[in-house]
């Protein structure tokens, strides 16, 4: 997953947060252990404003970096079309930071396609989005089929010379409730037939709200005082998207 340096409050512009980093319980200064009871249940939405923060300087490994924004695009099968669409973005990023840190969530691609090596040299990464793009992944409760489409994609992208996929995004996670605790326990946390595994999931969306007192109001509220980002989540429309719940609030940090 590729990153670049950015000023602190621009993190507000990012939409997704990653289920990514394993936090180990440790003794506090008073000899007490952190309360990790929330890990007893398979709940991918347990974090929020009051959850301890794994801030960027604690994990990024680069002095002076206060926030990380991950730019990503989904569903790649045809590198030529993605090159045409992304080229202006990549050129702009290279002008800012000397590289083009974009992660392309990919379904299927020829590992020897020449465009891939060009991208990798510019700082892009090729990440996992399943071979078949089923929505939802665990449709009909068919776990073997779900694991197969995931595993085949991980192993395929791992065969791209110079590419090491580390991240996954669930198909249709931005429109349907496709994320599942069973996916994390029985697919994501297992190795593939080729012995590969991923480290990061980017399938759950963080929503910034005015409940966070540390964010300037003009970044999370419109001029009339209404929420700037919550308006994009459907509710009370009498439509199917009213049931969309694949979000957390005010926690733009990695978590388990």
Secondary structure, DSSP 8 states (H G I E B T S, - for coil): ----B--GGGGGG--EEEE-------B-TTS-B---GGGGS--TT---TTS----HHHHS-STT---B--EEEEEES-HHHHHHHHHHHHHHHHHHHSS--EEEEES---TT-HHHHHHHHHT-EEEE--SS--SSTTGGG-HHHHHHHHHHHHHHHHTSTT----EE--TTTTTS----HHHIIIIITS--TTS----EEEEEEEE--TT-TTS-HHHHB-TTS-BSSGGGS--SSSSGGGG---EEES--S-B-
